[in-house]
C-alpha cells in the first residue's frame, strides 16, 4: 500500500532500492491529439521546504497539496529522524509537529536521501546549524553530486565534515554546531540550494546571515521563512543578483502551507501538447513565480500557443490555468541569464526544440552537468539516438529541429534521472517511431502520477 510506504521511512528505502534493482523499460508511441484538463502535483521545492520548516517550528504546521514523490518523502523521513512528528491526513495533506529551532534530535540512523539533491543539501544546512551529527547518503546518482558547494559555507559557520567520499561527495558525516557563526556569503554559482543551506544554517545563528547571489535563483526559502515569522529581507544586488539577509534565532510560528502545482512538472504536458498535432489541453493552477517561468517565456518566443486563463494568488504564490494548443514552433537563442529560471526545464525544452523549425541554442548550461545526471550529455545522447541533429558547444546545447517531424526509434539511457525519463517519453508521443527509455522508476521521485495523467490526456505508453 502506498499509504504505508509513505508513513514508514524504512518502507520508502526498501521500495526504492527494489525499483533500482529492476529497471522498468517504458516506451511512448505516436499518440492522437492530447485533450483534457489536468492538475500536476505540488511543487517539489516548496514541498521539501514545508517539511523542513515544519521540523524547525514548535507547534503544528498543516500542509496541503504536498508532492508525495519519493524525494519529498525522503525529506519527511529525515525530519522524523531529527525529531518531527508527522501524520498524513489525506492526499497531499500532512500535519507536522516540529522539534523546534535549536532542539533537533541526533538521528540514530543514516539520513538516506535516495535521489534527492535538494532534500539532502537543504538538510545539510539544517544539521550544520545544530549540535547534532548526521550521516548523509543516497543512491548512485546522489553519490556523484558535488556537495562541497554546501560543505564549504557550512565550515565557515563552524560545522565540521568528519567524513566524506572523494571530492566532497556522499556518504558524508556532518557535525553541526550549536552556535553557527553569522556569515556574509557570495554563492559561487546561482543556486537556490546553496543559498537555502546557508540560510537554514543561519536560522540558528545568534547574528545576521547574508547571502549574495550574482543571479537571482528561486526564492521559496526566503518566502517561506518570512511566512513562518522570520525577519528576512531580499534586495536587488547588481544587475541581476539579490542580497538576502536573515536575522538568526527568530521565533518561528506554525503557518499553513498550500503548495501550488509544480511548473517543472507542468512543463511535460505543456510541451507534449505543443508538439502533438491537434492537441488542446488546460493545465490548472500552475505556479507563476517569475523565478520559475523561464520555460514559458522561451516557449512563447518559439511561437507557442499558450494562453493564461485565470491568474490568481494561492498560498502566497501567483498561479494560473494555462490553455495549451499544438503549435508550429521555431528555434530560438536562450540567454545564459535565463538559466536559473528554467534550470530543470532544459531537457524538455530540448525536446520542444527538436520539433521546431530551425536552430535552438541554449546558452550557459554548465550547471546541467551536475544535476541528477550529466543532463547536457544525457539530453544530447537521447536526441542523437532518436535521429535529432544536435551538438554540445562548450556549455551550450544546439538543437536543429525538424519542424514537427522528429524521427524517434531510439532507446534512451536515463541515468537515474527523472527529467530525462519524462522528457524522452514526451518526445515519443509526437515522433514518427516510438521512443523508449531504459527505466521509468525515477519518475516517482518528482511526478508519481505522470503516466496516469498523461494517459488521461491521450498519451500512449507500452
Ligand atoms: C532547487 C534548486 C535547483 C533545482 C532543483 C531544485 C531547489 O538546484 O535544479 O531541482 O529546490 O532549491 P540549484 O539551486 O542547485 O540550481
Boltz pocket constraint, residues with backbone or C-beta under 6 A from the ligand:
constraints:
  - pocket:
      binder: B
      contacts: [[A, 44], [A, 45], [A, 46], [A, 118], [A, 190], [A, 191], [A, 192], [A, 193], [A, 194], [A, 196], [A, 217], [A, 218], [A, 343], [A, 344], [A, 367]]
      max_distance: 6.0
